[in-house]
Amino acid sequence: MPRLRKFGLWLLLGTLASGWWFIPITLAQDSSRSQWYKGNLHTHSLWSDGDDFPEMIGDWYRQHDYHFLALTDHNVLGTEVRWMKQSEIVRRGGPEVLNKYVAKFGRQWVQERGEPGTEQHEVALRPLVEFRSQLEQDGRFLLIPGEEISDAVGRLPIHLNATNVTEVLAPARGETVREAIANNVRAVAEQARSSGRQILVHLNHPNFGWAITPEDLAFVAEERFFEIYNGHPAVNQEGDELRPGLELFWDIANTLRIDRFASPPLFGLGTDDSHNYHGIRGATPGRGWIVVRAEKLEAEQLLTAIHSGDFYASSGVVLRDVRFDRESNELKLEIEPQPGVEFTTQFVGTPVDYDRTWPAATDAEGRTLSVKERYCPKIGTVFKSEGGPSPSYRLSGNELYVRAIVTSTRPHPNPSLANQFEQAWTQPVGWERRLDPR
């Protein structure tokens, strides 16, 4: 008899004037048939501001043992052939980009027109429907259509990735950051309903351009996913003297969601946000990813698991298992050992008794700073730190939620940050009982 693993999922019912309402449901999954699949959901190509052909990018991820990849170019979904000047390809990636493409896929595959060496020389960017057969392998590698919906409020960039889309989604716009996020999430939800398929929408790099605060993302309960790690070196991952890095950002937003808004927390993704494939500088691939537990390597199965929170984010640490037992309130991890490498796991969350009246941050003249509020230092408390390959934490009931961060002693081989070590992030647990006392 196969062992069934139950986990909580929050089903979106609709909107009322006071916000979005969720109810808990329970899914049962045959854990004996599930396996872990590694993938990246934030990738750019020549279709927008990347510097290589999508087939070449897909082949890189396949060769580096990824199971799935979403190509997510800005406000475009490559559904028809597009011609690009060879001079522009050279400007972006260098003189060898086309030669590498021909060497990998053959002269018969590569479509060109115009006289080489002139401005009339162009190369075709093929749509996904044409090249996926060149790369996909049943049970081993899957390409998923995606788009980075690139919106803005004034000069503030509001970017969200939609994975498994059927048609391009135009930026939905909004008068405020919160309105813009909500409008885009609702547009994705509408396409999911009308197409009858699973579509994942997640918020990208919230600190990019200092566009989004934890309060913004806490307020928009419709958005359940964001990037806890983005491998682009220009996204302000670690914050600054006034604005929180993404670790504290996550804890602030989730504390507000669970405690003040009675909403499910954010789940965190790791992504590459790769643009550059011909050197070691810039936004290169292989820095961050997610690992999803699903029964099959199919888009619907993967996205169902992600929506349920059955995945973790990583920049190098491999987890053999992540389990939360709701009866014992215990979160357990099994870490894949590496020779000569040690691991430290921190169990992080916010205690129920944090100070909700902590004063807002002010400048020297006493004016409230708009960049972020200063919250009680208990937000993002490290409840326990443990070494070894099998860390665990039993919740006492005094936590709003708990999540785990595993940090390796192995430096990241392709860092986007100074002094970066490989890590893994699990999703917050223990919050369900506060929204569903049953």
C-alpha positions in Angstrom: 0.0 0.0 0.0 1.7 3.2 -1.0 2.3 5.8 1.7 0.3 9.0 1.3 1.8 12.3 2.3 -0.7 15.0 3.2 0.0 18.7 3.0 -2.0 21.9 3.3 -3.1 24.0 0.4 -5.0 27.2 0.4 -7.7 27.5 -2.2 -8.5 31.0 -3.5 -12.2 31.6 -3.4 -12.6 35.2 -4.6 -12.5 38.8 -3.5 -14.6 40.8 -1.2 -14.3 44.5 -0.3 -12.0 43.5 2.6 -9.6 41.4 0.4 -9.1 37.9 -0.8 -10.4 34.9 1.1 -8.8 31.5 1.3 -9.9 28.2 2.7 -7.7 25.2 3.6 -7.9 22.0 1.7 -5.9 18.8 2.0 -4.2 17.0 -0.8 -2.9 13.5 -0.6 0.1 12.6 -2.7 1.8 9.2 -3.1 5.2 10.1 -1.8 6.6 6.7 -2.9 6.1 7.8 -6.5 7.3 11.4 -6.2 10.8 12.6 -7.0 12.7 15.9 -6.9 13.0 18.0 -10.1 15.4 20.9 -10.5 14.5 23.9 -12.6 14.9 27.6 -13.3 11.9 29.9 -13.9 13.7 33.2 -14.8 15.8 33.2 -18.0 16.3 35.7 -20.8 17.4 35.2 -24.4 17.8 37.2 -27.6 14.0 37.5 -27.7 14.4 40.4 -25.2 17.6 41.4 -23.5 19.6 38.2 -23.3 22.7 37.5 -25.5 22.1 33.9 -26.8 19.6 31.9 -28.8 16.9 30.2 -26.8 17.9 26.7 -28.1 21.5 27.3 -26.9 20.2 28.4 -23.4 18.0 25.4 -23.1 20.8 23.1 -24.1 23.0 24.7 -21.4 20.5 23.9 -18.7 19.9 20.4 -20.0 23.6 19.7 -20.1 23.9 20.9 -16.5 21.3 18.5 -15.1 18.3 20.7 -14.8 15.0 19.0 -15.4 12.9 22.0 -16.5 13.3 25.6 -17.7 11.0 28.5 -18.4 12.2 31.1 -21.0 10.8 34.3 -19.6 11.6 37.2 -21.9 10.2 40.7 -21.2 6.7 41.2 -22.4 7.0 38.7 -25.2 6.1 35.1 -25.8 7.9 33.8 -28.8 5.2 32.3 -30.9 6.4 33.2 -34.4 9.7 33.6 -36.1 11.5 36.9 -35.5 14.4 38.1 -37.6 17.4 39.8 -35.8 20.3 41.6 -37.3 23.6 39.7 -36.9 25.2 43.0 -36.0 22.9 43.2 -33.0 23.7 39.7 -32.0 27.4 40.5 -32.1 26.9 43.7 -30.1 25.2 41.7 -27.3 27.2 38.5 -27.1 30.3 38.9 -29.3 31.4 37.6 -32.8 31.2 33.9 -32.0 27.5 33.7 -31.0 26.3 32.6 -34.4 29.2 30.3 -34.9 28.4 28.5 -31.6 24.8 28.2 -32.6 25.7 26.7 -36.0 28.2 24.3 -34.4 25.6 23.0 -31.9 22.5 22.7 -34.1 23.9 22.5 -37.7 23.7 24.8 -40.7 20.4 23.2 -41.8 18.7 24.2 -38.6 19.9 27.8 -38.5 17.9 30.2 -40.7 19.7 33.2 -42.2 19.0 35.8 -44.8 20.9 38.7 -46.3 24.6 39.0 -47.2 27.0 38.0 -44.4 29.1 41.0 -43.3 26.4 43.5 -44.2 23.6 45.2 -42.2 21.2 43.1 -44.2 22.5 39.9 -42.6 19.8 38.5 -40.3 19.3 35.3 -38.2 15.9 33.9 -37.3 14.8 33.5 -33.7 12.7 30.4 -33.7 9.6 30.0 -31.6 9.4 27.5 -28.8 6.9 25.3 -30.7 9.7 24.7 -33.3 12.7 24.0 -31.1 11.4 22.2 -28.1 11.6 18.9 -30.0 15.4 19.5 -30.2 15.8 19.7 -26.5 13.0 18.0 -24.6 13.4 14.4 -23.3 10.5 12.6 -21.7 11.1 12.4 -17.9 14.4 14.2 -18.2 14.0 17.7 -19.5 11.0 20.0 -20.1 10.6 23.5 -21.5 7.8 25.6 -20.2 6.5 28.8 -21.9 6.9 31.9 -19.8 7.0 35.6 -19.8 8.4 38.3 -17.6 5.6 40.9 -17.3 7.6 44.1 -17.1 5.4 46.8 -15.7 6.3 50.1 -13.8 4.8 52.7 -11.6 6.6 55.9 -12.6 10.2 54.9 -12.4 9.7 51.9 -10.1 10.0 48.6 -12.0 7.3 46.0 -11.2 8.3 42.7 -12.8 6.4 39.4 -12.4 7.1 36.1 -14.1 4.1 34.0 -15.4 5.0 30.4 -16.1 3.0 28.1 -18.4 1.2 30.9 -20.1 -0.8 30.5 -23.4 -0.7 34.1 -24.7 1.4 37.1 -24.0 0.2 39.2 -21.1 0.4 43.0 -21.5 1.4 44.9 -18.3 -1.8 45.6 -16.4 -0.7 48.9 -14.9 -1.8 50.6 -11.7 -1.7 53.9 -9.9 0.4 52.4 -7.0 2.9 49.6 -6.6 0.3 47.5 -4.8 -2.3 48.1 -7.4 0.0 47.2 -10.2 1.1 44.0 -8.6 -2.5 43.0 -7.8 -3.7 43.9 -11.3 -1.0 41.8 -13.0 -1.7 38.8 -10.7 -5.4 39.0 -11.5 -4.6 39.1 -15.2 -2.6 35.9 -14.9 -5.4 34.3 -12.8 -7.9 35.2 -15.5 -5.8 33.5 -18.2 -5.4 30.5 -16.0 -9.2 30.3 -15.6 -10.0 30.9 -19.3 -7.3 28.4 -20.5 -8.0 25.8 -17.9 -4.4 25.3 -17.1 -2.1 25.9 -14.1 -0.1 29.1 -14.4 2.3 30.3 -11.8 2.9 34.0 -11.2 5.8 35.1 -8.9 7.2 38.5 -8.1 10.7 39.1 -9.3 13.6 40.8 -7.4 11.6 43.1 -5.1 14.7 45.2 -4.3 15.5 46.0 -7.9 15.2 49.7 -8.3 14.1 49.7 -4.6 10.6 49.4 -6.1 8.7 47.2 -3.6 8.6 47.2 0.2 7.7 44.3 2.5 4.5 46.1 3.3 3.6 46.3 -0.4 4.0 42.6 -0.9 2.3 41.7 2.4 -0.7 43.8 1.4 -1.2 42.0 -1.9 -2.5 38.7 -0.6 -3.2 37.5 -4.2 0.6 37.1 -4.8 1.9 34.0 -3.0 5.4 33.7 -4.5 8.5 35.9 -4.8 12.3 35.5 -5.4 14.2 35.0 -2.1 17.3 34.6 -4.3 17.9 36.1 -7.7 21.3 35.5 -9.3 21.5 38.9 -11.1 24.2 41.0 -9.4 22.2 44.2 -9.7 19.0 43.4 -7.7 20.1 44.7 -4.3 19.7 41.2 -2.7 21.3 42.3 0.6 19.5 45.6 1.0 21.2 48.7 2.4 21.4 50.8 5.5 17.7 51.8 5.2 16.1 48.9 3.3 16.0 45.2 4.3 17.8 42.4 2.5 15.5 39.7 1.2 15.8 37.5 4.2 14.4 40.1 6.5 12.1 41.3 3.7 10.5 37.8 3.7 10.1 37.7 7.4 8.5 41.2 7.6 6.1 40.4 4.8 5.1 37.0 6.2 4.7 38.4 9.7 2.3 41.1 8.4 0.4 38.6 6.3 -0.2 36.0 9.0 -0.6 38.3 12.0 -2.3 41.4 10.6 -4.0 40.3 7.4 -4.9 36.7 8.2 -3.4 35.7 4.8 -1.1 32.8 3.8 2.6 33.6 3.7 4.8 34.1 0.7 6.7 31.1 -0.7 10.3 31.8 -1.8 11.9 30.9 -5.2 15.5 30.8 -6.3 16.2 31.9 -9.9 19.0 32.8 -12.2 17.5 35.8 -14.0 20.2 34.9 -16.5 21.0 37.2 -19.5 24.7 36.5 -20.2 26.0 33.2 -21.6 29.4 34.0 -23.1 31.6 34.8 -20.2 31.9 34.8 -16.4 30.6 38.3 -15.8 27.1 39.7 -15.6 23.9 37.7 -15.1 25.2 34.2 -15.8 23.3 30.9 -15.5 23.6 28.3 -12.8 23.3 30.5 -9.7 19.9 29.8 -8.2 17.0 27.4 -8.8 14.1 25.6 -7.3 13.7 21.9 -6.6 10.1 20.6 -6.8 8.7 17.3 -5.5 6.2 15.9 -8.1 5.1 12.6 -9.5 5.9 13.4 -13.1 8.0 15.9 -15.1 5.0 17.7 -16.5 4.1 21.4 -16.3 0.7 20.7 -14.5 2.3 18.4 -12.0 5.2 20.8 -11.2 3.0 23.8 -10.8 0.5 22.0 -8.7 3.4 21.0 -6.3 4.7 24.6 -6.3 1.3 26.0 -5.5 1.1 23.6 -2.6 4.5 24.7 -1.3 6.2 21.3 -2.0 9.5 22.7 -3.2 12.6 24.4 -1.9 14.9 27.1 -3.3 18.7 26.6 -3.6 21.9 28.2 -4.7 23.9 25.0 -4.3 22.8 23.0 -1.2 20.9 19.8 -2.1 18.2 18.5 0.3 17.3 14.9 0.2 14.1 15.5 2.0 11.9 18.2 3.6 9.1 17.1 5.9 6.7 18.9 8.2 4.5 16.8 10.4 1.5 18.7 11.4 0.6 16.3 14.2 4.0 16.7 16.0 4.6 20.2 14.6 8.1 19.1 13.6 10.1 20.3 10.6 12.8 17.9 9.5 15.4 18.2 6.8 17.8 15.7 5.3 20.8 17.4 3.6 22.9 15.7 0.8 26.4 15.3 2.2 29.4 16.7 0.4 33.0 15.6 1.1 34.8 18.2 3.3 31.7 20.4 3.6 29.8 21.3 6.7 26.2 22.7 7.0 24.5 25.0 9.4 20.7 25.1 9.5 18.9 28.1 11.0 15.2 27.8 11.9 13.8 31.3 11.5 10.5 32.9 12.1 8.6 35.4 14.2 7.4 34.8 17.8 3.8 35.5 18.7 4.9 38.1 21.3 6.8 40.4 18.9 6.2 44.1 19.5 3.5 45.3 17.1 3.9 48.9 18.3 7.6 49.3 17.3 8.0 52.9 16.1 8.5 53.7 12.4 12.0 54.8 11.2 12.6 58.5 11.1 15.2 60.9 9.7 17.2 63.4 11.8 14.3 65.8 11.7 11.8 63.3 12.9 10.1 62.7 9.5 9.0 59.1 8.8 11.1 57.5 6.2 9.1 56.1 3.3 11.6 53.5 2.3 10.6 51.0 5.0 9.2 50.9 8.5 11.4 49.7 11.3 10.0 46.6 12.9 10.6 44.8 16.1 14.0 42.9 16.1 12.1 39.7 17.0 10.9 39.5 13.4 13.1 37.0 11.7 14.3 35.4 15.0 16.6 32.5 14.8 14.8 30.0 17.0 17.5 27.3 16.6 20.8 26.8 14.8 22.0 23.2 14.2 24.8 21.6 12.4 24.9 18.2 10.6 22.9 16.6 7.8 19.6 15.9 9.7 18.5 19.1 11.4 15.0 19.4 12.9 12.8 21.9 14.8 9.7 21.2 16.9 7.4 24.2 17.0 6.2 25.1 20.5 3.1 27.0 19.4 4.7 30.4 20.2 5.8 30.9 16.5 3.7 32.6 13.8 5.7 30.4 11.3 9.1 28.8 10.9 11.3 28.4 7.8 14.8 26.9 7.5 17.9 28.3 5.9 20.8 25.9 5.2 24.2 27.4 4.7 27.2 25.4 3.4 30.9 26.1 4.1 31.4 25.7 0.4 31.8 29.1 -1.4 29.4 29.5 -4.4 31.3 28.6 -7.6 29.6 31.4 -9.5 28.7 34.1 -7.0 26.5 37.1 -7.5 27.3 38.4 -4.0 30.6 39.1 -2.1 31.6 36.2 0.2 28.7 34.1 -1.0 28.3 30.5 0.2 25.9 27.9 -1.1 22.5 27.8 0.6 19.0 26.3 0.5 15.7 27.8 1.7 12.6 25.8 2.8 9.1 27.2 2.8 7.4 28.6 6.0 5.4 26.1 8.0 3.3 26.1 11.1 1.2 29.1 10.0 -1.8 27.0 9.0 -3.2 26.6 12.5 -3.5 30.4 12.9 -5.6 30.7 9.8 -7.5 27.5 10.3 -7.7 26.7 14.0 -9.3 23.3 13.3 
